[in-house]
Amino acid sequence: MLKILIVDDSALMRRHLTQLFESEGDFLIRHARNGNEAVRENREFQPDVVTLDINMPELDGISALSLIMAERPVPVIMLSSLTKKGALATFEALNLGAVDFVAKPDGTISLSVDDIARDLVSKVRSAARAKLRPGRTRETAAPLSRPATTPQPKAPAAPVRNSQAPTGVRDKVILIGVSTGGPRTLEDILPALPANLNAPIVIAQHMPASFTQSLASRLDRACAMKVMEVNKATPLESGTIYIGRGSADVTLCVRNNQLYAQSKPEDAEYLWHPSVELLGQSAMRYCDPRQVMAILLTGMGHDGSKVFTELHKKGASTIAESSETAIVFGMPAELIERRGAGKVLPATAIANQIIQFAGQ
C-alpha cells in the first residue's frame, strides 16, 4: 500500500481526491486542511507521497513545502492553477524540492478532478519511486538576472548576448527531451552554457501551455544564452535556446535552406506533449544526423527513446542522463535499454559535452 497525504483547504476537493485514490485500491490516505497540518501529518503519518495545494490559509503550500523538505523530505506533487501566478509559484516549489505538479483546470471541482485524474495518479505513482534532490532555498532557487559571465570555465565568457548567424540545414543543432523534474534539471545545465554557443538548442519539455512561457522567462533570466518560447514558426539561431510551447508539439522544418522551429497542435497519436519523439523525427528528416546532439533527461515513460536511438545509429551524438541525478529514471533508462545512448552522464556533466559538441 502507498501512503498518500492529501493537502487541500477545500473539503470538496479532499473528498474527490480521496474517492479517486480509493478507487485505485492500493492507497492508504490521510488528509490535511492547511500547511501547518501538512507539516505535522508528514511527521506523524510519514506518507510515501504528498499532494499539496499551493493556495491555503494559515500556511500556504510553498511555505509548507519548505518546512516539509527541511524536516522530513518526501516526494511532493503540487496542485497548481493554470495562471501566470500559479506557474511562478510552481517553479518555486520545484526548486524547493517538489518532484512534479498537476495543473488544475478551471471550472467545478468535480470536473477538474475528472480532467486531471489519470495524470495525477500516474504522477503520484511515479513520484513514489522518484529520486529526491536537496531543495534550494528561496534565496538560491534561481537568479533574477542573467549572469554577466558564464560559470563554465572551459567556455569563453560572453558578457553580452549577441545575435548569432541563422542556422542552416547543415549546421549543428541540439535537441533536449525532458519531463518530470525537467525545470530543476534544466536550471542545472543551461546556465553553464556560454552566450555565444555555436548552435541552437530546441527543448521539448512536457508541460501545459500556460507554463512554458514562464519557464522560458525564468531560464532567460538565469542563462547567458537567450531563451524563448516557440509559439510560431521561428528561425533558429546559434546562441539561442528554444522552449516548445506546452500543450502543443514542437518540430523542425526548413524554409529557404534555413532551419526553423515551429509549434503545431498536439498529435493525438502521441501520449506526451510537446512530443520528444516528433521533435526527433523532424530532425531526422531535415538535418544531417552527424550534426545533431540529442539529449534525454529525467522523466517517466519512454518519449524520445525510439527516435533518439535511430539518430544515434545514423551518427548523432546522444546522451542519456544517468540514474545518479535523474529525478525519474524512465525516459533516459529507455534510451539506454535500446542502446541508443552514446554517453550516460549525470546532469552536472552535460553542459560541458554540449560545449564540446558545439565546437566552442
C-alpha positions in Angstrom: 0.0 0.0 0.0 1.2 3.5 -0.8 0.6 6.1 1.9 -0.6 9.4 0.5 -1.2 12.6 2.3 -3.8 14.9 0.5 -3.3 18.6 1.5 -6.1 21.0 0.4 -8.2 23.6 2.2 -11.3 22.6 0.2 -13.3 19.8 1.8 -14.9 19.1 -1.6 -11.5 18.7 -3.3 -10.3 16.5 -0.5 -13.3 14.3 -0.9 -13.0 14.0 -4.7 -9.3 13.2 -4.4 -10.0 10.6 -1.7 -12.5 8.9 -4.0 -10.0 9.0 -6.8 -7.3 7.3 -4.9 -9.6 4.9 -3.1 -10.8 3.6 -6.5 -7.2 2.6 -7.3 -7.3 0.1 -4.4 -3.7 0.4 -3.2 -3.6 3.7 -1.4 -3.7 4.4 2.4 -5.0 8.0 2.6 -4.8 10.8 5.2 -5.7 14.5 4.9 -4.6 17.9 5.9 -6.5 21.2 5.6 -3.6 23.6 5.6 0.1 23.9 5.6 0.5 23.6 9.4 -1.5 20.3 9.4 0.6 19.1 6.4 3.9 19.5 8.2 2.5 17.7 11.3 1.0 14.9 9.3 4.1 14.4 7.3 6.0 13.9 10.5 3.4 11.6 12.2 1.8 9.7 9.2 5.1 9.5 7.2 3.5 9.3 3.8 5.2 8.0 0.7 3.8 10.9 -1.4 2.1 14.2 -0.6 -0.2 16.1 -2.9 0.0 19.7 -1.9 -2.2 22.7 -2.9 -0.5 26.0 -3.3 -3.1 28.4 -2.1 -4.2 27.6 1.5 -4.9 29.6 4.7 -2.7 29.8 7.8 0.4 28.4 6.0 0.5 28.3 2.2 1.8 25.4 0.1 5.1 26.9 -0.7 5.9 27.7 3.0 4.7 24.2 4.0 6.8 22.6 1.3 9.9 24.4 2.6 9.3 23.1 6.1 8.5 19.5 4.9 11.7 19.3 2.8 13.8 20.6 5.8 12.2 18.2 8.4 11.3 15.0 6.6 11.9 15.1 2.8 9.2 13.3 0.8 8.1 13.2 -2.8 5.6 16.1 -3.3 3.2 16.7 -6.2 2.0 20.3 -6.3 -1.6 21.2 -7.4 -1.4 24.5 -9.3 -3.8 26.8 -11.0 -3.4 27.5 -14.7 -2.3 31.1 -14.3 0.9 33.0 -14.6 0.9 33.5 -10.8 0.3 29.8 -10.4 3.2 29.0 -12.8 5.6 31.2 -10.9 4.7 29.6 -7.6 5.0 26.1 -9.1 8.6 26.7 -10.4 9.5 28.0 -6.9 8.1 24.8 -5.5 10.1 22.6 -7.9 13.2 24.4 -6.9 12.4 23.9 -3.2 12.3 20.1 -3.9 8.8 19.2 -5.2 9.0 16.3 -7.7 6.3 17.4 -10.1 3.0 19.3 -10.5 -0.5 18.9 -11.8 -2.3 21.9 -13.2 -5.9 22.2 -12.0 -8.2 23.2 -14.9 -10.8 25.9 -14.4 -14.4 25.0 -13.7 -16.2 23.0 -11.0 -14.1 20.8 -8.6 -15.7 17.6 -9.7 -15.0 18.3 -13.4 -11.5 19.4 -12.5 -10.6 16.2 -10.8 -12.1 14.2 -13.6 -9.8 16.1 -16.1 -6.6 15.5 -14.1 -7.4 12.1 -12.6 -5.2 9.9 -14.9 -2.3 12.4 -14.9 -2.4 12.8 -11.1 -2.5 9.1 -10.3 0.3 8.4 -12.8 2.5 11.2 -11.4 1.9 10.1 -7.8 2.9 6.5 -8.6 6.0 7.9 -10.4 6.8 10.2 -7.5 6.8 7.3 -5.1 9.9 6.0 -7.0 11.5 9.3 -7.7 15.0 10.3 -6.5 14.7 13.3 -4.1 17.2 16.0 -4.6 18.1 18.7 -1.9 15.8 21.7 -2.3 17.2 25.1 -2.9 16.3 27.9 -0.6 14.2 30.8 -1.9 17.3 32.9 -1.9 19.2 30.5 -4.1 16.4 29.0 -6.2 17.1 30.9 -9.4 18.9 34.1 -10.4 16.7 37.1 -11.1 19.1 38.5 -13.6 21.3 36.9 -16.2 24.9 36.3 -15.2 27.5 38.7 -16.6 29.7 35.7 -17.5 29.1 32.0 -17.8 30.2 29.9 -14.8 31.5 27.2 -17.2 35.3 27.6 -17.0 36.0 25.7 -20.3 33.8 28.0 -22.3 34.7 31.5 -23.5 32.9 34.1 -21.3 30.5 36.4 -23.2 29.2 39.3 -21.2 26.7 40.4 -23.9 24.4 38.2 -25.8 24.9 38.9 -29.4 22.6 37.6 -32.2 24.2 34.8 -34.0 24.1 33.6 -37.6 20.9 31.9 -38.8 21.2 28.1 -38.6 21.2 26.2 -41.9 20.3 22.6 -42.5 24.0 21.6 -42.4 24.7 23.3 -39.2 24.7 21.8 -35.7 21.6 21.6 -33.6 21.0 20.3 -30.1 17.8 18.6 -29.0 16.7 18.1 -25.4 13.8 16.0 -24.3 12.7 16.1 -20.7 9.6 15.6 -18.5 9.2 15.1 -14.7 11.9 17.1 -12.9 12.7 19.0 -16.0 12.7 22.6 -14.9 15.1 21.9 -12.0 17.4 19.8 -14.2 17.4 22.4 -17.0 18.4 25.0 -14.4 21.3 22.7 -13.5 22.5 22.6 -17.1 21.6 25.6 -19.2 23.1 28.4 -17.1 26.5 26.8 -17.5 26.5 27.4 -21.3 28.1 30.5 -22.9 26.1 33.2 -24.6 27.9 32.6 -27.9 27.3 28.8 -28.1 27.8 27.9 -31.7 24.5 26.0 -32.1 20.8 26.5 -31.2 19.1 24.3 -28.6 15.5 23.1 -29.0 13.7 21.7 -26.0 10.6 19.5 -25.7 9.6 19.8 -22.0 6.3 18.0 -21.2 4.2 20.9 -19.7 0.9 22.7 -20.1 0.7 25.7 -22.4 0.3 28.2 -19.6 3.6 27.2 -18.0 6.2 27.2 -20.8 6.3 31.0 -21.3 7.0 31.3 -17.6 9.7 28.6 -17.8 11.3 30.3 -20.8 11.3 33.7 -19.0 12.8 32.1 -15.8 15.5 30.4 -17.8 16.2 33.5 -19.8 17.0 35.4 -16.5 19.2 32.5 -15.3 21.2 31.9 -18.6 23.8 33.7 -20.6 22.1 32.4 -23.7 18.8 33.9 -24.9 15.8 31.7 -24.1 12.4 32.0 -25.8 9.2 30.0 -26.2 8.3 28.7 -29.6 4.7 29.7 -30.3 5.0 30.1 -34.1 7.4 29.3 -36.9 10.8 30.7 -35.7 14.1 30.8 -37.5 16.8 29.0 -35.4 19.9 31.0 -34.5 23.0 29.8 -32.7 23.3 31.1 -29.1 19.6 30.7 -28.5 17.5 28.2 -26.6 14.0 27.4 -27.8 11.4 26.0 -25.5 8.5 24.3 -27.2 5.1 25.7 -26.3 3.2 23.5 -23.9 0.1 21.5 -24.8 1.4 21.5 -28.4 4.2 19.9 -30.3 7.5 21.5 -31.4 9.2 20.3 -34.6 11.9 21.4 -37.0 11.2 22.5 -40.6 13.2 24.2 -43.4 12.5 27.4 -45.2 14.9 28.8 -47.8 17.6 26.4 -46.6 17.3 27.6 -43.0 16.1 25.6 -40.0 13.0 26.7 -38.2 11.3 25.5 -35.0 7.5 25.5 -35.3 4.6 24.9 -32.9 1.9 22.5 -34.0 -1.3 21.3 -32.4 -0.9 18.1 -30.3 -0.7 15.0 -32.4 -3.2 12.6 -30.7 -1.1 9.6 -31.7 1.5 10.5 -29.1 0.9 10.4 -25.3 3.2 13.3 -24.1 3.4 16.9 -25.3 5.5 18.6 -26.5 6.4 15.2 -28.0 10.2 14.4 -27.9 9.6 11.7 -30.5 8.1 14.1 -33.0 10.9 16.6 -32.5 13.4 13.9 -33.1 11.6 12.7 -36.2 11.7 16.2 -37.7 15.5 16.4 -37.1 15.9 13.0 -38.8 14.0 14.4 -41.8 15.7 17.8 -42.1 19.1 17.5 -40.5 22.3 15.6 -41.1 22.2 13.3 -38.0 26.0 13.7 -37.6 25.3 17.4 -36.9 22.7 16.6 -34.2 23.2 16.2 -30.5 20.1 14.6 -28.8 19.8 14.6 -25.0 17.2 12.7 -23.0 16.8 13.9 -19.4 14.7 12.9 -16.4 11.1 11.9 -17.0 8.7 9.0 -16.7 7.7 7.0 -19.8 9.7 6.4 -23.0 9.1 9.6 -25.1 12.0 10.2 -27.5 13.9 6.9 -26.8 13.0 5.3 -30.1 13.8 8.2 -32.4 17.0 9.2 -30.5 18.2 5.6 -30.9 17.6 5.9 -34.6 19.5 9.2 -34.7 22.3 7.6 -32.8 22.6 4.7 -35.3 22.8 7.4 -38.1 25.7 9.2 -36.4 24.1 11.6 -33.9 25.7 12.3 -30.6 23.3 11.1 -27.9 23.3 11.5 -24.1 21.1 9.9 -21.5 21.0 11.4 -18.0 22.3 8.8 -15.5 20.4 7.4 -12.6 22.8 9.3 -10.4 20.9 12.6 -11.0 17.7 11.7 -12.9 14.7 12.5 -10.6 12.7 9.9 -12.5 14.9 7.4 -14.4 12.3 6.5 -17.1 13.0 8.2 -20.4 16.8 8.1 -20.2 16.7 4.4 -19.0 14.6 3.5 -22.1 17.3 5.1 -24.3 20.0 3.2 -22.6 18.0 0.0 -22.8 17.6 0.5 -26.6 21.4 1.0 -26.8 20.7 4.5 -28.2 22.8 6.4 -25.6 26.3 7.3 -26.8 27.1 8.5 -23.3 25.4 8.2 -20.0 26.2 11.2 -17.8 24.9 13.0 -14.7 23.3 16.3 -15.3 26.3 18.1 -13.9 28.5 16.8 -16.8 26.1 17.5 -19.7 26.8 21.2 -20.2 30.5 20.5 -20.9 29.5 17.9 -23.5 27.2 20.4 -25.2 30.1 23.0 -25.4 32.5 20.4 -26.9 29.9 19.3 -29.5 29.2 23.0 -30.5 33.0 23.4 -31.0 33.5 26.2 -28.5 
